[in-house]
Amino acid sequence: MASSTEGQRDGHLPPDLTAAQGAGAPTAATGRVHGAAPSHAGVAIPAPRHDDALALLEQRRSLPLRSLVAPGPSPEELTRLLAIAARVPDHGRLAPWRFIVLAGAARAEAGDRLDALYLTQNPDLPAAKADMWRLYLLRAPITVVLVSRPDPTAKVPVFNQILSAGAAGMALVTAATAMGYAAQWLLKWPGRDPAAAALLGVGVGEQVAGFIHLGSPAERVDDRARPDLASLVTYWRGD
């Protein structure tokens, strides 16, 4: 695990993920590199409508962590999911986010180290909670730690870069749902505490945006109340 984590600290994706992204490659249709000024006549071209995708977005909801069971995404499926998660709006192409994957035996090892740290911070912790973080990370087959890493020296505002990290998280959650899995996005103590985050490989200037737990759904849950659009949407008319 150490070698792969070190590669992640350098901000590099594994070779298979890098290939899956295809960043900066010319498109087959135009032969031009992404970012070049388009040339067109200003006329709309036919675009496919994906009603199944719209229905998925309308019905998607997160499942409680207790409802995520094995199997989780295979290594090949996870590679595809992370490549999709990296395909989000990213002004300046800074990739101001990265992913730390906790899977297999690494979940228990990370949990044990978090439990040890938590005990040093909470010496009066009841014995019944001594392995709480180990058990937490073992609940889902795979946990992806979404790391926000904005570049304060870039021309792109830091807030925009943080929003891009959020978009990556939502893309991962939605893609996992489309693949037939379930997900829950949480941010508990290991992501909020700097020492705990550092233990997981989060570096200086980085911040955990969430723990995205992935697995198969073990139950169907009712939808929750959704916001009232009438109270959220206004149309500017210059009045």
SVG drawing of the C-alpha trace seen along z (x, -y; Angstrom):
<svg xmlns="http://www.w3.org/2000/svg" viewBox="-43 -47 50 57">
<polyline fill="none" stroke="black" stroke-width="0.4" points="0.0,0.0 2.8,-2.4 4.1,-2.6 0.6,-3.3 -0.1,-5.9 3.1,-7.7 2.2,-7.9 -1.1,-9.4 0.6,-11.9 2.5,-13.1 -0.8,-13.7 -0.5,-11.0 -3.2,-8.6 -2.3,-5.0 -1.4,-4.3 -4.7,-2.6 -6.6,-5.6 -4.4,-8.0 -5.1,-6.2 -8.8,-6.1 -8.9,-9.8 -7.4,-10.6 -7.0,-14.2 -5.9,-16.6 -6.3,-14.1 -7.6,-15.2 -11.2,-14.2 -11.9,-11.7 -14.5,-14.0 -12.5,-17.2 -8.9,-16.2 -8.4,-19.3 -7.1,-19.4 -9.6,-20.1 -9.6,-23.8 -9.0,-25.1 -11.5,-27.6 -14.4,-25.8 -15.3,-26.6 -19.0,-26.2 -21.8,-28.0 -23.9,-28.6 -26.5,-26.0 -27.5,-23.3 -26.6,-19.8 -28.7,-16.7 -27.8,-15.4 -29.0,-12.1 -31.6,-12.2 -30.9,-9.9 -34.2,-9.4 -32.8,-6.5 -30.1,-8.8 -32.6,-11.4 -34.8,-8.9 -31.7,-7.7 -30.9,-11.2 -34.5,-11.8 -34.7,-8.6 -31.1,-8.3 -30.7,-8.5 -28.0,-7.5 -28.3,-4.4 -27.3,-4.2 -23.9,-2.7 -25.4,0.2 -27.1,1.1 -24.0,1.4 -22.8,5.0 -20.4,7.1 -19.7,7.3 -18.3,3.9 -17.0,2.7 -14.3,4.9 -10.9,3.4 -11.9,2.8 -15.2,1.3 -13.6,-0.9 -11.1,-2.2 -14.0,-3.1 -15.9,-4.8 -12.9,-6.9 -12.2,-7.9 -15.9,-9.1 -15.4,-10.9 -12.5,-12.7 -14.5,-13.8 -16.1,-16.9 -15.9,-20.7 -12.4,-21.7 -11.6,-25.3 -7.9,-25.5 -7.6,-21.7 -6.0,-21.7 -7.4,-18.4 -7.8,-20.0 -8.9,-16.7 -7.6,-13.2 -8.8,-9.8 -7.5,-7.5 -8.9,-4.0 -9.4,-1.9 -10.3,1.7 -9.6,5.2 -7.3,5.7 -6.3,2.0 -9.6,1.0 -8.9,2.9 -5.3,1.7 -6.3,-2.0 -9.1,-1.5 -6.7,-0.1 -4.4,-3.1 -7.3,-5.5 -8.5,-3.7 -5.1,-4.1 -5.0,-7.8 -8.5,-8.4 -7.6,-6.7 -4.7,-9.1 -7.1,-12.0 -9.8,-10.5 -8.1,-8.6 -11.4,-8.1 -12.9,-6.3 -15.1,-3.3 -13.7,0.1 -16.8,0.8 -15.7,-1.9 -12.0,-0.8 -12.5,0.5 -15.1,-1.9 -13.2,-3.2 -12.0,0.3 -15.6,1.4 -16.6,-1.8 -14.2,-1.2 -15.2,2.5 -18.9,1.8 -18.6,1.0 -16.5,3.1 -14.8,0.0 -14.3,-3.5 -13.0,-6.2 -11.5,-9.2 -12.2,-12.3 -9.4,-14.8 -9.7,-18.5 -6.4,-20.0 -6.9,-23.5 -3.9,-25.4 -3.9,-28.9 -1.3,-30.1 -3.6,-29.4 -5.7,-32.1 -8.8,-30.0 -10.4,-31.0 -9.9,-28.5 -13.7,-28.3 -14.1,-27.1 -11.5,-24.5 -13.3,-23.2 -16.6,-23.1 -14.8,-20.9 -13.9,-18.4 -17.6,-18.3 -18.5,-17.7 -16.1,-14.7 -17.7,-13.3 -21.2,-13.6 -20.1,-12.1 -18.6,-9.1 -21.8,-8.6 -24.0,-8.8 -21.8,-6.6 -21.8,-3.9 -25.6,-4.0 -25.7,-3.7 -23.4,-0.6 -25.9,1.1 -24.1,0.3 -25.1,-2.0 -23.1,-4.8 -23.1,-7.0 -21.0,-10.2 -20.0,-10.9 -17.5,-13.1 -16.8,-11.9 -13.9,-12.5 -11.2,-10.8 -11.8,-13.4 -12.2,-16.4 -9.2,-15.8 -5.9,-16.8 -3.8,-14.1 -6.3,-11.4 -6.4,-12.7 -2.6,-12.7 -2.6,-9.1 -4.6,-8.3 -2.1,-10.1 -3.7,-13.5 -1.0,-16.1 -0.4,-19.7 -2.8,-22.0 -5.2,-19.2 -8.6,-18.5 -10.9,-15.6 -14.1,-16.4 -15.7,-13.1 -15.6,-9.4 -17.6,-7.8 -18.6,-4.3 -19.4,-1.9 -21.1,1.5 -24.2,3.4 -27.6,2.4 -29.0,4.7 -32.4,2.9 -34.6,0.5 -35.3,-2.8 -38.1,-5.3 -37.2,-8.6 -36.8,-11.5 -38.5,-14.9 -36.9,-17.0 -36.5,-20.8 -39.4,-22.9 -38.2,-24.4 -40.6,-27.2 -38.7,-28.6 -35.3,-28.1 -35.7,-29.2 -36.0,-32.8 -35.8,-34.2 -34.0,-37.5 -35.9,-40.0 -34.0,-43.2 -36.8,-44.7"/>
</svg>
